Amino acid sequence: FFQNSAGARSTATMAAEGWTGEGKSQLDFMFKDECILLDMDDNVVGHDNKYETHIFCPERPRGKLHRAFSVFLFDEQGRLLLQQRAKEKITFPEVWTNTCCSHPLFGFEPTEVDSPEDVAAGTVPGVRRAAVRKLKHELGIEAEQLPIESFKFLTRLHYWAADVVTHGETAPWGEHEIDYILFIQAKVDLKLNPEEVMAYKYVSMPELMAQMMPESGQLWSPWFRIIASRFLVPLWWSNLGDTLTTQVHFDPKTIHRFDCTEEHMGGAGDASIWLDHEGRTEFGDVWLGQVATNGGKAPVTPAMKDLLASDRNNRWRLEAQE
């Protein structure tokens, strides 16, 4: 059932043998890690490496839809832990964002691929395991400080964004994700991985609102802007205790869908408004339309990596195709 849609040797086997971030560059992870590819309804349709999954190009203007998670970790005072992504990151470097944003991966044992039944029950063990793995890798938080049952799964968000702020109007990189929202309150010790995170801070809600104003001059990830303005501040954080301990904000059935803000539209595939339109379907996106016409499986697509190039400042471009 699962297909590696780049048509090359899958790295999923290597992932299953044991994932470690030690000594790996950002490009190493882009080629090693296998993202979980999805259709419009969050059904698993295949897998592909992170590099190919995140390429925005004319053949797939929003890349390949894949599964992600966003962790919001609060301390005992109810302050939210934020991180600033490292400048070495290929997508969205140096932006401030929530505690941890990453991907559950294909090929692990125990699995990080959650089923529809896992989602409906709110257990999502695969996403929770991935969150523990990445919180250790990025922020040095030991698993013992993050009991897997302490993560509260709230809901899912479908969004996309081209990284034109970093790489220019024809950026070849972006995100297109169904994002699982995880809340946790814990006392943790941090040891930053400088390849992943360049800074961190704990903030109260008023402090966050002030820092997200345009005059602050701070850059924020597009997914965090959406989450903060539509859900975090008006709903989830306002009564953190209820959010963490009751089902008041638990919504496993809805996939909330949003286009990015105008500043993140475009890219090498010139992607524009889609999810905010009434009557949207998978055929509003090139790759998702191909999934639908391929029997609900990820189509085999040619590898694009040889068409990408970067400069010494980690700014990427899509080379002209002959």
N, C-alpha and C positions, 0 to 999 in steps of 0.2 A: 504493500500500500504506500509506504513512504518512498518518495523519490527525491534524489538529489538533482535539483532542476538545472544545475550548471553543467550536468553531464560529465563531471570529472569524478575522480576517486573521492568517495566520501571520507571526511575526517571524523565522522561520528564514531567509528570504531576506536580511534585514538582517544576521543573524549570519554568513552566508556571505560577505558583502561585507567583513567584517573586524571582529573583536571587539577592543574596547579598553575598559579600565576607567577611562580618564581622564575626570574630570568627571561620573561617573555616581553617583547615589545608590543606596541599597539597593533602593528601590522601582523605580528604573530597571532594575536587573538582574532584579528579579522579573518584570517584564513583557517584557524583551528576550530573556532567555535561554530557550531551548527545551530542556526536559528530555527524555530518551529514556524513553518509557513501555514497561513490560515486563509479560509474564505471569509466572506463578509459576515458570516454568522459565528465566527470563532471556531469553526470545525477545522481540524488539522488536515492539511492537504499535501504535506511533504516537508522537506527540510533543505536548507542550503547554508553555505558559510556566510558569516556576518558581512564579509566584503561584498559579495554579489547581492546580498539581500538589501543593502543600504544604498546601492547605486541608483541615482536618478538620471535618466537618459531618455531620448525620444522613444525608445522601444518600451520603456516602462517608466513613465514620468514621475511616479511616486514610489519607485522601488517595488519591493515585494512585501505584502502585508504579513506581519509576524507578531508573535506573542511577546509581551514585555511585562515588567512589573515596576511599580514605584513604591518605595518604602518611605513612610513618614514616622520617624522615631522621635518620641517626646521624652524629656527627662522628668524627674519627680516633681518639678515645678510647673510642668505643662508647657515648657518651651520646646520649640521644634528645632531639631538638628539639621542644618543646611550644609551643603558642600559646594565648593567651587571646583569645577572640573579642570583637570590639568591642561596645560597648554599643549601637551603632547597628544591629547585626544584628537582623533581624526574628525569625528563629528561633534559639533558644538563645543569646542574647547573654550576654557576660561569663563564659561557662564556659571552663574549661581543656580542651584536647583535644590530639590528635596534631598533627603538623607542619602538615598541610593536609587539609581534608575538603571536597570539592566534587563537581561533576557534569561528566561529559563531555556535550557539547551536540550537538543535531541541527543540521545545516545548514552545517557547516564543510567546507572543502576545503584540505588533505587532511582526510578524515573523522575524527570522533571516535567514530563508531559501529562497535564491534567486532563481528565475526561469530562464530558458534560455533566456526569453524575457528581464529580468532585466539585464542580462549579455550583450546581444547584444546592448541594449540601453546605457550601461555604467552607469546605475543608481545604481545598486546593493544596494538597501536600507537595506537589511538584514545584509550584511557584514559591511556597514557603521554604523548601530546601534550597532553591536557587537564591533566595534572598539571604539566607544564612551564609551561603557560599560567597556571595559577592560583598556582603558587609565585612566579612573577614578579609577578602582580597583588597578592597578599596580603603577601608577605614581601620583594619586591624582588630575588629571586634571579635572576640572569641565566641565560639558557638555556645559555650556554657552560659554566657550572659544573654543569650537570645533563645529561650525555650521555644521550640517550633510552634507549640500550642498557644503561645502568647500573641502571635500575629493575628490580627483581625482583618479578614478579607471583607471589603465593602462592596465594590462594584467594578465595572469595566468601562474603559473609555477608548473610543476609536478616533484617532486623529492622525494627521500627517503634517510634515513641515520640511521644507528645503532649507539647507544650511547656507543660505545666500549671505547672511551677515558675516560669516567666516570666509567663504570661498567665492563670493561675488555672485552677480546675477545669473551666471550659468553654472552654479555649483553642481558638482556631480554627486553630492552626498545629501542624505536627508533621513528622516524617520517616517515610517508608516506602520503604526502599531495598534494592537488592541492591548491596552495597558491595564493590568490588574492592580488595584489599589490596596495596599497593606498598611495598617496602623499597628504600632506597638509602643508601649511605654516601658522604658527600662533604664537602669543605671549601667552605663557602659564605659569601658576604657578604650581610648582611641590611640591608634598608631598608624598615621596616614601613609599610604603608598604613594610616593611622589609622582609615579607614572600615571596615577589615576586621579589624585585629588591634590590641589595646591593650597587649599585653605578650608576651614570650617568655622561655624559659629552657631550658637544657640540663640534663638530669637523668640520674643513674645509676639502675640498677634499684632499689637500696635506697632512694634518695631518692624515686623515684616511689611506691613502695609505702607509704612513710611519709606522703607528701602526699595519698594517696588514702584515708587513714583518716578516719573521720567527724570526729574531733576536730580535724583540720586546718582545718575550716571552708571548704575550697575547693570550688567547684562544678565538676563534670565533665560533659562531654557524655555522653548515654546510650550512644551507640555506642562511645565510647572505654572506658567502664566494662566493657561486654561484651567488647570485644576484649582489654583489658588483663588481666582476670581469667581468661578462658577460653583465651587463645592467647598473647598477648605475653609475659607473665611466665613462665608454666610451660613454654612451648615455644620460641617464635621468638627471643626475646632471650637466652635462656640460653646459646646457642651461636651468636652472631651471624654468625661467619665461615661456618659451615656453612649457615645460613639464606640468606645472600647468594650463596654460590658453588656450592652443590649443590642437588639436587632433593629433599632430605630432607623439606622441608615444602611442596613444590609439590603442590597438589591442585586441578587444574582441573575435576574431575568433580563434586565435592561443592559444594552450596550449603548452608552451615550456617545453620540457622534458629533464631531466638530471639525470644521476646517481650521487651519492655522490662521493667525492674524496676517494682514497684508504683507508685512515686512518679511514673512517667511514663505511667501508664494513664489512660483517661478522655478528656478533651477534649470539644469540642463534639459529637462523634459518640458519646461514651460507649463508646469502644473498650475491650475487655478481652482476657483470655487467648485466644490462638488458635494461634500457631505452636508453642507448647510442648505442645499436645495431640497425642496419638497419633491417627493417621488424619486429620490436618488436610488440607483440600483448599482450592482456590481459593474455594469457596463459603462458606468461613468469613469471607470479606471481601466486602463489598458490591460494590466496584468491580471486583475481580478476577473475581467471579462474573459480572458483566456482560460483561467481556472474553470469558469462556469461552462465554457464550451468544450473543455477537456474532461468532462465527466466528473468534475469536482476534485481533480488532482492537479498538482502543480505542473505546468507544462515544462518540457525540457527547453531551456534557453541557452543561447551561446554565452560563454564567459566574456565579461567586459573588462577584466582587469588589465589586459594589455593596452587598452585604450585610455587608461587613466595615467596622469603624470602629476607630480608635485614639485614645488620649489623648496628652497632651503628654509622658508618660513612656514612650512607645513600647509601651504595653500594648494589646493588641488584643482585640476581642470580635466575636462573630457577632450581628448585629442580628436581631430577631424577624422571621420571614417572615409576610406577610399571607396 
